[in-house]
Amino acid sequence: MLDWVDAPALATLIADEHPQAIAVVLAHLPEERAAAVLDGLPEDLQPDVATRLATLNPVNIHDLAALESDLEAKLRGVGTNRDSAKLAGTDFAAAVIKRARGRAGAARCSKR
């Protein structure tokens, strides 16, 4: 549900959640993206979230469902104006092409 939300927007979206809830969200993201979201949180919140992330225990499925519902409601409140959401861009395209093994990667090499 949060795949299309860029890291700074996601940090803003979850910044008012309990640090434990933020840690749960970060734990479900790829490491690089979780780090970017953590960087986007208020500095005074970051140590608490990092500690909770390091000591996170399994989460009750009902608590996880409640958190997901809360985040979905926040997203509906913000709207889904994808014109203002950063979906890709040149940095993203470069990273994807760099990692591509197929024709896109080969085309990149042949244009040099």
C-alpha positions in Angstrom: 0.0 0.0 0.0 2.9 2.4 0.6 5.0 1.3 -2.4 4.2 4.5 -4.4 4.9 6.9 -1.6 8.4 8.3 -1.7 10.5 8.2 1.5 10.1 11.9 2.6 6.4 11.7 2.1 6.2 8.4 4.0 8.3 9.9 6.9 5.8 12.8 7.1 2.9 10.4 7.0 4.1 8.3 9.9 6.0 10.9 12.0 3.0 11.3 14.4 2.7 7.5 15.0 4.0 5.8 18.1 7.7 5.0 17.7 6.9 1.3 17.9 4.5 1.6 15.1 7.0 3.5 13.0 9.5 0.7 13.7 7.0 -1.9 12.4 6.6 0.1 9.2 10.3 0.4 8.7 10.8 -3.3 9.3 8.6 -4.0 6.3 10.6 -1.9 3.9 13.8 -2.7 2.0 16.8 -1.5 4.1 17.7 1.4 1.8 14.2 2.7 1.8 13.8 2.2 5.6 17.0 4.2 6.1 15.7 7.1 3.9 12.4 7.2 5.8 14.3 7.1 9.1 16.4 10.1 7.9 13.2 11.9 7.1 11.8 11.6 10.6 12.3 14.4 13.1 15.8 14.1 14.6 14.5 13.8 18.2 12.4 10.8 17.2 15.1 8.9 15.2 17.0 7.3 18.2 13.8 5.9 19.8 12.6 4.5 16.5 16.1 3.0 15.8 16.1 1.3 19.3 12.7 -0.1 18.8 13.6 -1.3 15.3 16.6 -3.1 16.8 14.5 -4.8 19.6 11.4 -5.4 17.6 9.5 -8.6 18.6 6.9 -10.4 16.4 3.8 -8.2 15.9 0.3 -9.5 16.7 -1.6 -9.8 13.5 -4.5 -7.7 14.9 -2.1 -4.9 15.8 -0.6 -5.0 12.3 -4.0 -4.9 10.7 -5.0 -1.9 12.9 -1.7 -0.1 11.9 -2.4 -0.8 8.2 -6.0 0.5 8.6 -4.7 3.7 10.2 -2.1 4.3 7.5 -4.8 3.6 4.8 -7.0 6.2 6.4 -4.2 8.7 6.5 -3.4 8.1 2.8 -7.1 8.7 1.9 -7.0 11.9 3.9 -4.0 13.1 2.0 -5.4 12.0 -1.3 -3.8 10.2 -4.1 -2.6 13.0 -6.3 0.1 11.1 -8.1 1.1 14.2 -10.0 2.9 15.3 -6.8 4.2 11.9 -5.8 7.6 11.1 -7.0 7.2 7.8 -8.8 10.5 7.5 -10.6 12.8 10.1 -12.1 16.3 10.0 -13.5 18.0 8.6 -10.4 15.5 5.7 -10.2 15.8 5.0 -13.9 19.6 5.0 -13.7 19.6 2.6 -10.8 17.2 0.2 -12.5 19.1 0.3 -15.8 22.4 -0.3 -13.9 21.0 -3.4 -12.2 19.2 -4.7 -15.4 20.8 -7.7 -17.0 18.6 -7.8 -20.1 18.1 -5.5 -23.1 18.0 -2.3 -21.1 21.4 -2.9 -19.6 22.8 -3.9 -22.9 21.4 -0.8 -24.6 23.0 1.3 -22.0 26.4 -0.2 -22.7 26.0 0.0 -26.5 25.3 3.8 -26.4 28.6 4.8 -24.9 
